[in-house]
């Protein structure tokens, strides 16, 4: 339906912005500051979390629910996403020997948001 398409477009736009923040911080920490991928990715996640929550609350879902109810759920769903991201880095980089910057990071930045959308739509901002 049109409403679902609009929601997906808005969610995707906020997600792209949060992904740019997440990836940008992670790459700066890894490439410029020499931080290990696991920790660089964690730092990027924190920047992306704040960006995503504010964007989804105000723009994607245009929510007016209390932050005290929404934010904890968002943090839980994001921590699940974080676990998938961090576990993905360990699996893809440390075990499968994929390059972090060109292989693992892009793969994680596509797959994990699909799951977090479902959690956001049906639980966090329901």
N, C-alpha and C positions, 0 to 999 in steps of 0.2 A: 504494500500500500504506500501511498504518498507520505504518510506520517512516518512509517518505518524508514523509507528512503531518506527523508529529511533528518531523522534521528541518526541514521548511519553516517550521513554526510557530515553532520555536526560532530558526532563522536570521532569520526575519522580526522577531521580538521584539528580538533583538540589533541587527538592522539598523535598526529604528525608534529604538532608544535611541542608536545611533551617529549616525543621521541627525539626531536632535534635537540632539546635541552638535555635529555638523558645521554644521548650519543655524544653530543658536544662536550659535556663535562667528562664523560668516560674517556673519550679520545684525548682530550687535553691532559687529563691525569695520567693516562698511559703513555701517549706518544711524547708529550712535552716534558712531563715531570717524572717519567720513568716508573710510575706506580704499577704494581702487578695487576694484570687484567681483573682478577677477582675483586680487588679493592677499588680499582678504577670504576668498575661496573657498579659497585655498591654506591659510590659517590654520585654517579650519574643518576642512579635510581632515585636518590633523595630529591634531587632537583626536578626530575620528571614527576615525582609523586605530587609535589606541591602544585606544579603547573597543571597536571591532569585533574586534580581534585577541584581546583578553582574553575577551570575551564568546563568540566563536566557539570558541576553544580550550577554555574551561572549561565552557561551557553548550551551545552548538549541537552541536558534534561530540564533546564530552566526550572530548577527545583526551588521550593520555598520552605522545605522541611528544615527542621532545626539542625544546625551543624553538630550539636551534641549527639544527635541520632544518626546523622548521615556520615560524618567523618570517621567514627570508629569502624563502621561497616566498610567504608572505602579503604581505610588502613588495612583491615583484615584481607579484603580482596587484593589489595596491592601487595601485601606481604606474601600471599599465595603466588601472585605474579613474580614477586621478588625471588621467592624460593625456586620457581621455575627458571627464572633468569640465571640465578647463581648456580643452580644445579646444572643448567644448560652450559654455562661457561666451564664448569668443572668437567662435564662430560665431553663437550665438543672440543675444548682447547687442551685440557690436560690428558684426556684419555684417547680421543680420536685424532688429536694433533691437528685440528683445523686452525687456520690463522684467525686470530681474534678479530682484527679490524676488518678484514674483507670477507670472511665466511661466517664465523660464529655470531658476531654482533648483528649483521643483517638478518640472519635466520631467526634469531631470538626476537628481533624487533618486529617481525611479522607474525610469528606464531603465538606469542604470549598475549598480545592485545586482543586476539580473537576470544580467548577465554575470559579475559577481564571485561570485555563488552557484555558477555552473557551474564556475568555476576553483577555488573552495574545495572543492567536493564531489569533483571528479574529479582534482585535482592537489595542492592545499595540504594538506588533511587526509585524504587517501586512505590 
